[in-house]
Amino acid sequence: MQDRGPCYSLTRRARCSGDPAVGFLPDALIPKLRRFWAHKACRGEGLSHGDPLFCAASQRRLSKRRVQVLFRAWQLRAGFDRLYPFHALRHTAVTNVYRASRDLFLAQRFARHASPLTTTIYTHVSDEELSLRVRDLAC
């Protein structure tokens, strides 16, 4: 196994317990974050640990509801046939981790679920994947 250098992560307080919750970041995201942080610095937005990641025009933290409204507006502007709730992004992220790893327990940890049964709700199998798996079954 190769040493790929430092592993980048974000830490925030968990909703229920208040304990630190760590989220690991893909290597490909780091250059994009650096460009974003440079953009924030040019706008005079704070970059310290407690500062908001995304700011409104008033330089204050975007509310959860505002992000949901923006997500819906972006879907309408993009011409989606169906509008998805913001929570669908969580399902997509957990499903992508499961598809990449084929490890339910890794996906469970990524989603911070207490039970792997909860994680199975988030791991959506496509028709193509089902077809490939069924074709390989011995009869």
N, C-alpha and C positions, 0 to 999 in steps of 0.2 A: 504494500500500500504506500502511495506517495504522500509526502508531506506537502500540503498545498498552502502552507503559510497560515496566517491567522484566520479564524472563522469570525465573520461579522455577525453581530446580533443586536437586537433592540431589547431593552428591558423596560417594562412598565409594571404598574401595580395591578394585581389581579382584582377583578371586580368584587368577588365575594370575600376572600380572605384578607386582601390587602398585601399579601405576600408578593415578592417580585415574580413576574412572569417573563420568561425569555423567549423571544422569537428570533430564529436564525434567518439570515438573508442569503439569497443566491449571489454568487460572485459577480454575475452579470449585472446585478442591480447597483453595485457600488459606484461605478463611474457615473451612472445616472443620478444617484443621490448626491454625489459631489457637485455635479452641474446644478442640481436643484438648490443645494446649500449656497452655492455661489450666487444664484439668482436671488435667494432670500437675503443674502448679505447686501447685494446691490439695492434692494428695496428697503433696507434698514430694519428688517425683521430680525428678531433675536434668534440665536443659534444655541443657546445654553440648554441644559437638560430639561428645565421646566417650561421652556417656551413652546408654543403650539407649533405643530408641524405645518399645518395649513392655516392661513389667516384670511379673514374677510378683508374687504377694502378698508374697514375701520381699524385694521391691525389687531383685531381681537380674534380669538379662537373660533373656528367654524363650529356651529352646533351639529350634533348628530342629525337632527331633523333637516338642517340646511343641506348636508351632504346627501341625504336621501332625496330631497327635492331636486338637487342638481343631477343626481344619477338618473332620475326619471326624465328630466329635461334632455340630457345627453342621449338617452335611448330614443326619445321622440325625434330629436334632430338627426340621429343616425338612421331613422326609418325602420326601427325594429318592428317586426310583425307582431310581436308579443312583448309586453313590458314585464320586466322581472323585478321582484323586490330586491332591495339592497342586500338582504341576507343571502341571496342566491350566490353572491360573490364568495361567501364562506363555503358554501357547498362546492363551488367550482374549485377553490383552492384545496380543500381536503380531498376531493376526487382526483385532482392532478397529482397530489402527493402520493395517493394510493396507487394510481396508474403507473407512476414513475418507479415506485419502490416495490409494489406488490406485497407490502407489509402492512397489515391491518393495525398492528400495535404501534408502528411508526406514525401512521396516519392518526391514530388515537392520541398519541402524545402531541403531535402537531396541532390537533384541534383542542387539546387540553380537556378531553372528555374523561370522566371517571370510569366509564364502562365501554368496552369495545362494541357492545350492542348499539350504543348511541352512534358510534362512528359508522356502523353499517348503513345507517340512514343517509349519510353523506356520500357514500361511495357508490356512485351511479355507474352501472355497466351499460355501455353502448350496444346497439344491435350488432354492430360490426364485431365487437369483442365477443359477444355471445355466439355469433356465427362461427368465428374462428375456433373457439373452445369446443363447441359441439362437433365440428367437423373432425377434430382430432380424437374424439372418443372411440374407444374400441367397442365393437359390437359382437 
